[in-house]
Amino acid sequence: MPTEVERARDRYLLKLRKVLDVIADVTEVSHVQMELPLRCSFCHKGCGIVKVLVSSNIAGLHICDECISACSKIVNEVNGGDT
């Protein structure tokens, strides 16, 4: 007959399996979302609207040439005009 500790462990492992199943389901959904048209993560313009869309090594994150230009201007202003 299992002890109370063993029963608690089994309940915990069952809950953990359920959580891992949910994570697996979410991961499958994110792969489906990746098949949608790519968009800039900042301005949300689609890849058909901007000239260049740069992908990061983090899945699903992209930045367009227009946002890169805007960021570059901000950095230059912060640095006092230095490039």
C-alpha positions as CSV (number, residue, x, y, z in Angstrom):
1,M,0.0,0.0,0.0
2,P,1.4,3.4,-1.0
3,T,2.4,5.9,1.7
4,E,0.9,9.4,1.9
5,V,4.2,10.8,0.4
6,E,4.0,8.4,-2.5
7,R,0.4,9.3,-3.2
8,A,1.3,13.0,-3.0
9,R,4.2,12.4,-5.4
10,D,1.9,10.6,-7.9
11,R,-0.7,13.5,-7.7
12,Y,2.1,15.9,-8.4
13,L,3.4,13.9,-11.3
14,L,-0.1,13.7,-12.8
15,K,-0.5,17.5,-12.6
16,L,3.0,18.0,-14.1
17,R,2.1,15.7,-17.0
18,K,-1.1,17.8,-17.6
19,V,1.0,21.0,-17.6
20,L,3.5,19.5,-20.1
21,D,0.6,18.5,-22.3
22,V,-0.7,22.0,-22.3
23,I,2.8,23.4,-23.2
24,A,3.0,20.9,-26.0
25,D,-0.4,22.1,-27.4
26,V,0.7,25.7,-27.2
27,T,3.9,24.9,-29.0
28,E,2.0,23.3,-31.8
29,V,-0.2,26.4,-32.1
30,S,2.9,28.7,-32.3
31,H,4.2,26.6,-35.2
32,V,0.9,27.1,-37.0
33,Q,1.1,30.8,-36.3
34,M,4.6,30.9,-37.9
35,E,2.9,29.8,-41.2
36,L,0.9,33.1,-41.2
37,P,2.4,36.1,-43.2
38,L,5.4,37.5,-41.4
39,R,5.0,40.9,-39.8
40,C,7.3,43.4,-38.1
41,S,7.1,43.0,-34.3
42,F,7.2,46.7,-33.8
43,C,5.0,48.4,-36.5
44,H,3.1,45.2,-37.5
45,K,3.5,45.9,-41.2
46,G,3.4,42.7,-43.3
47,C,6.4,41.5,-45.3
48,G,4.6,42.5,-48.5
49,I,4.5,46.2,-47.4
50,V,8.1,46.7,-46.2
51,K,11.3,46.4,-48.3
52,V,13.2,44.3,-45.8
53,L,12.1,42.1,-42.8
54,V,14.9,40.9,-40.6
55,S,14.2,37.8,-38.5
56,S,15.8,37.3,-35.1
57,N,17.1,34.1,-33.7
58,I,14.0,34.2,-31.4
59,A,11.1,32.5,-33.2
60,G,8.5,34.9,-34.4
61,L,10.3,38.2,-33.8
62,H,11.0,40.4,-36.8
63,I,12.0,44.0,-37.5
64,C,11.5,45.9,-40.8
65,D,13.8,48.3,-42.5
66,E,11.6,51.3,-41.5
67,C,11.8,50.4,-37.8
68,I,15.5,49.8,-38.1
69,S,15.9,53.3,-39.6
70,A,13.7,54.9,-36.9
71,C,15.8,53.1,-34.2
72,S,19.0,54.2,-35.8
73,K,17.9,57.8,-35.7
74,I,17.0,57.5,-32.0
75,V,20.4,56.0,-31.2
76,N,22.1,58.7,-33.1
77,E,20.2,61.4,-31.2
78,V,21.0,59.8,-27.8
79,N,24.7,59.6,-28.8
80,G,24.7,63.2,-29.7
81,G,24.8,62.6,-33.5
82,D,27.7,60.2,-33.4
83,T,27.3,57.1,-35.5
